[in-house]
Amino acid sequence: MKNTIKSIAACTLFIWATASFSQNLTPPELSQRVTLSASASVQIAQDVLTLSLTTTREGADAQTVQTQLKAALDDALTLARREAKSSATEVRTGRFGLSPRYDRNGKMTGWQGSAELVLQGRDFARMGEIAGKLQTLTVASASFGLTPEQRQGAETLAQSQAIAQFRQRASEAAKSFGYSSYSLVEANINAGDSGGGRPPMMAMSARTVAESAPVPLEAGLTSVTVTVSGSVHLK
C-alpha cells in the first residue's frame, strides 16, 4: 500500500514538474510581438458609367404584355446599337420578366412586366445623347465606377503608402518599447473603395428624356483605400 502511495505521489510530482517546465518553455518571442495596422486612401476620378433604362407594361393577358415589352426593347436596342457604333459604348439587355397582379382579395387581375436595357462605357456625353434618343425606355438609374486599369493604378499607389505607414509605425513601436529594430511576422493587405463626389443619378421621368434631350451625366471621385495589418517581432 505504501509503495502504491509513493508511486502515485511520484507520478503527481512528475506531471506537475512537466507542466511547470512546459510553461517555462513558452517562447519569449511571443511577448515581443506587436500587432499593427495602417491605411491609405487615394481619390481617383470615376471613369466608367453604367446606365440602366427600363419600361413597364400592364395588361390582362400575359402574351400581350410580353409582346409590348419585346417591341419596346427591340426598338430601343436597335437604335442604341446604331448610335453606339461611333463610341466604345457597350449595349446589352438586362432584366426581362412578367408577374401576375392580384387584388386585395387574392384574385388575379392581370399581368405586369418590365424590360431593361443597359449602356456601359467611358464616353459619358455620348451615352447621355443615346439615352435621350430612346423614346420607348426611360432612365432608371446611373452609377459611376472604375475600370480595372483605373482601380489597379489607384490600389498600387494606396498600397505603397499604406505599407510605408505600417513600417513607420513598426519602427516607432520598437523604439517606444526599448528595442532597436523589428522583423515582420505576418501581414495582410485588403483593398476597397467608396464613392465620393456627386451621388449616383436615380430615376428620371419620361419628360426629362423626351424630345431627344441629352441626359446630363457627370462623374465624381472614388476613394480607393488599402489597409495593411499584421504583426512584427521586436528585437
WORA-V162071 format. One record per backbone hydrogen bond with DSSP energy under -1.0 kcal/mol. CO is the residue of the C=O (numbers start at 1). NH is the residue of the N-H. Records with the same first field share a line. If there is no record, write none. Layout:
CO=NH + NH
//
This chain:
1=5
2=6
3=7
4=8
5=9
6=10
7=11
8=12
9=13
10=14
11=15
12=16
13=17
14=18
15=19
16=20
17=21
18=22
19=23
20=24
23=26
27=30
29=32
30=33
32=234
34=232
36=230
38=228
40=226
42=224
44=222
48=145
49=121
50=143
51=119
52=140 + 141
53=117
54=138
55=115
57=113
59=111
61=65
62=66
63=67
64=68
65=69
66=70
67=71
68=72
69=73
70=74
71=75
72=76
73=77
74=78
75=79
76=80
77=81
78=82
79=83
80=84
84=87
90=120
92=118
95=116
97=114
99=112
101=109 + 110
103=106
107=103
110=101
111=59
112=99
113=57
114=97
115=55
116=94
117=53
118=92
119=51
120=90
121=49
122=124
123=127
124=128
125=129
126=130
127=131
128=132 + 215
133=135
138=54
139=204
141=52
143=50
145=47 + 48
147=151
148=152
149=153
150=154
151=155
152=156
153=157
154=158
155=159
156=160
157=161
158=162
159=163
160=164
161=165
162=166
163=167
164=168
165=169
166=170
167=171
168=172
169=173
170=174
171=175
172=176
173=177
174=179
175=178
181=235
183=233
186=231
188=229
190=227
192=225
194=223
201=142
210=213
220=46
221=196
222=44
223=194
224=42
225=192
226=40
227=190
228=38
229=188
230=36
231=185 + 186
232=34
233=183
//
